[in-house]
Amino acid sequence: MLLLIVLALSLALIGRWLYHYAFYWQNKGVPILQISSFKNSWNILWFRIPFWKVTENIYWKCQEKYQGFFMMENPSLFVKDLELIQRILVKDFEYFPDRTLGRNPTHDHLGAHILFLTRGYSWKYMRSKVTHAYSSARINLQIPLMEEVAKELCQYLADREHQMIDVKETCAKYSTDVITTSAYGIRGNSFTDQKDNYRTVTAKIFSADLYRAFAFNLHYIAPYLLKFFGLTFLDKSVNKRLKVTYAEQMDMKLKTGTNRNDFLDFLIQLSKKETDSRFNTGHNAMISQAAQYFLAGFETIGSTFCYMLYELAKHQEHQERLRDEITSVMSNYDNINNNAIKEMLYLDMVLKETMRLYPVLPFLDRKIAKDYKIPDTNIILEKDTNVYISIIGMHMDPQYFPNPHKFDPERFSVENKANILPFTYLPIGAGPRICIGMYLLAIMYHFILKVQDMDLQR
Ligand code: HEM
């Protein structure tokens, strides 16, 4: 008898669960997106299909303004409507303040405080504290540091004249060293053969081995399992190395009073003014902010550059026009500076077009913080629903960018860019959670000046 009751109860529970999944969106009047969320989640989890491909595919499957599906057990909404996108990212931000990624504070002290992952008040507090470190005024102070790395790059290229070089790896070495000096005030030594150079660290950050794929993607797909598996956002050896680097450099700076205008110097100044205990120099939150700077800066700059050089190598006409512009602007200046960069309009167009074709993040995601009624409808999106916006989908949509696969910097000329519809071009996101490192992109300009004398060939 007891067995029968247990069986009946189990069947009832399973039935309720299936009903919930099958009719959740239908009951709300939201069209359903017919994708196998389990198959997609499984493929993403093991890096079988890259995230960008999945989000581009879903973009083309979605035929309505928005459609509902499940990401594992989470109700999720895929949004294409530009008006709603604007509301989610900017106007109604208070309902959509966080990303969907989870954290594992029990096992991952460093990852848990990274700005990209933090939520609610912690995010607001931390973002307001560190924003100035990413401002153009502070980044400009770092130009001499970047100059040193640029010299090493030039020497590296000069030593390999007329040889084939691996551009991807060269860009990664360059961005690693720029970001190491800019974050921690030390040399990354990636252009040398030194065993412990910082390229060995950055190589591990986004390595595609199965374990890392699983750990990284679980933050998106099933964050509640992170604690169970003891997983961290970054590779554990990377966490360790960044903690040691932080401790050694902080110690040295506090003892000697050295100031190189790097990110750690900013943190020291901040902690002197700060009475809040969350900002004392040994705290995990501080270590994480430095790690965040290092991690976010290296991959974004390195990969965007690599793609830009690839497109320039394929399109000699753009390459020549860019080289002419740089030579002409620099004939009026002794050194690279912000004014010179502002005059390089074509360089700006080339970069923008590169970020359209190859956005670093292929999608934006937000988690709903409190029930939200979609304006002019009766649809209520419940707290904790996931929302996804495909950046790559919109960038590749011919209704927004005609002939989308063509590399065409003219799309961003002064006359043409006015025709780009708001919220169709989102390489750095939008709203209060927009990329904080925009001014660091100036580093990129610096780099291209150094490669202007090279003839890029495919
Ligand atoms: C080509 C260069 C870059 C691109 C395309 C890029 C793109 C993005 C995107 C799409 C987001 C999400 C925005 C959103 O959710 O609305 C983001 C966030 C972020 N980026 Fe970047 N990024 C770049 C460079 C950098 C650099 C150089 C840094 C710092 C060193 C940086 C630090 C961050 C941080 C901390 C966030 C999280 C901000 C927050 O949640 O408050 N990024 N970035």
Boltz pocket constraint, residues with backbone or C-beta under 6 A from the ligand:
constraints:
  - pocket:
      binder: B
      contacts: [[A, 115], [A, 116], [A, 117], [A, 127], [A, 292], [A, 293], [A, 294], [A, 296], [A, 297], [A, 298], [A, 300], [A, 301], [A, 304], [A, 355], [A, 359], [A, 360], [A, 361], [A, 363], [A, 364], [A, 365], [A, 426], [A, 427], [A, 428], [A, 429], [A, 430], [A, 431], [A, 432], [A, 433], [A, 434], [A, 435], [A, 436], [A, 437], [A, 438], [A, 440], [A, 441]]
      max_distance: 6.0
